[in-house]
Amino acid sequence: MSKSTSKLAVPIADDAAKPVGLTAAAGFQVGVRRTFPVSREAAWSLLTSPQGMMVWLGKFQALEFKPGTTYTSKEGNHGEIRVVKPGEQIRLTWQRPGWPNPSTVQIRLLEAKTGTTISFHQEKLTDIQQREQMKAYWEEAADHIRQQLAAD
């Protein structure tokens, strides 16, 4: 057996035991991406509207997307907006009620051949269960965004 074949045949113990989504620097992370047949401007407009925020962040009368803005939704989700690049990116801390620590959520709007890809990425999750919970949450949010964009 050649050297390269033996490397493929025998997994490294550390890699084999590492759970899905675990990183050395950011704890557990998860990402969900969906492409929608709309412009980035239309996607941004929906995500930052009260109707769109209700899908991914929580219920608000209004929220100013500006770095340094702190927020608390009616559901108790809270955190601080860190980065805002209109039409491109939102980065914020996000902590749900009952969570011991905040996570970091980043939303990016990427140009795609058929419209706009909305990418949800969340890191600093505490364990695999929280990761799986948030994976389902972001997939459901993407499905609701699809429904809202189709209705417009």
N, C-alpha and C positions, 0 to 999 in steps of 0.2 A: 504494500500500500504506500502511495506517495505521501509526502509531508502535507500537501494541500488537501488530499483526500482524508487523512486522519484528522485534520483540523475540522473538517465539515462533519465527520462522523461522530466526534466526541464534543458535545456542547460544554462550554465553560460553566462551571457550577454556579457562579454569580449570576450569569445571564439566565440560566434555566430557572432560578428561584425568584427572579425579579417579577413582581406582578405587573400586569398591563397598566400603562399610564403612570407608573412611578418614575420620577426623575430625581436626580441627586440634589438639584438646586431648588426645585419648586414643588416638592411633594408630589401628590397625585394631580394629574391634569387630564382634561378631556377637550376634544374639539369636535364641532359639528359644522359642516358647510353645506349650503344649498344654493343653487343658481336659479334666479328668477328672471323672467323675460321683461325686465323693466330697467330704466336708467338708474345710475347711482343716485341721482338727485331724488327720484321717486322713492327709492329704497330708504334713503336717509330721511326724507320727509316722513315716511311712515314710522320708522324706528324711533324718531324723536317726538312724535305726536303722542298725546295722551292715550289714544287708541292703540298705538304700536307699543308704547312703554308698558301698557297693561299686560301685553303678551310676554315680554322678556324681563321686565324689571319690577313691575307692580303698579298699583293705582296711585296716580298723582293728579292734582288739579293742574299743575304746571311744574316743570323742572327746567332750570336753566343749565344747558350743557356748556359749562365753563370750568376749567381747571380750578380746583379748590372748593367747589360747591359741595357741601355735604347734603345728604338726602336721607329721608326715611319714608318708605311707602306705607300705605294704609295697612298692608299685610305685615309690616315690621321689618322688611328688608332695608338695610341701611349701609351707608358707606360714604366714600368721597370720590368725586370725579377727578381723575388725574390728568388725562390727555384728551383733547378734542381737536380733531382735524375734520372740519365739516365736509361731508360727502365721502370721507375716507375711513375714519377711525374714532372709536371711543374706548378709553381704558379707565377702569374704575375699580375701587375696592368694593366688595359685595359680601355682606354677612346676613344670613337668614336667621330668624329667631331660633334660639336654641343651639346655634353653632358656637363653639368655643373660640374660634378665630375667624377673621375675615379671609376671603379668597380674593383673587384678582381676576376680573373678567375683561376680555378684550374683544371688541367687535370690529371687524374690518369689512369694508365694501370694496370688492375687487372687480375690475372690468373682466367680462367673459364674452366669448363669441356670441352667446345667445342672451346677453343681458348683464346682470350683476350677480356676483357670488357674495352672499353674506356669510361671513365666517365668525362663529362664536368659539372663543377659546377661554377656558377657565383653568386656573392653576392655584396651588396652595390649598388643595382639598386634603382633608385629614386622612382618608382611608379609601379602600376600594369600594366600600358601600356608598360613601358620599359621591365618589366618582360615577358609579353606575346610576345613582339617583339623578345627578346633574346631567348625565348623558341623555337620559330619558326626558328630562326637563327641556334641554336645548333642542332635541328632536321634535318635541311637541310644540315648542315655540316656533320652530321653522315651519311646521305644518300650518300653524295659525297664521303666520306671516303670509304663506302661500295663499291661504283662503282670503285674507284681507286684500292682498294685491290683486287677486282675481276678481274680487267684487268691485274694485275701483274702475 
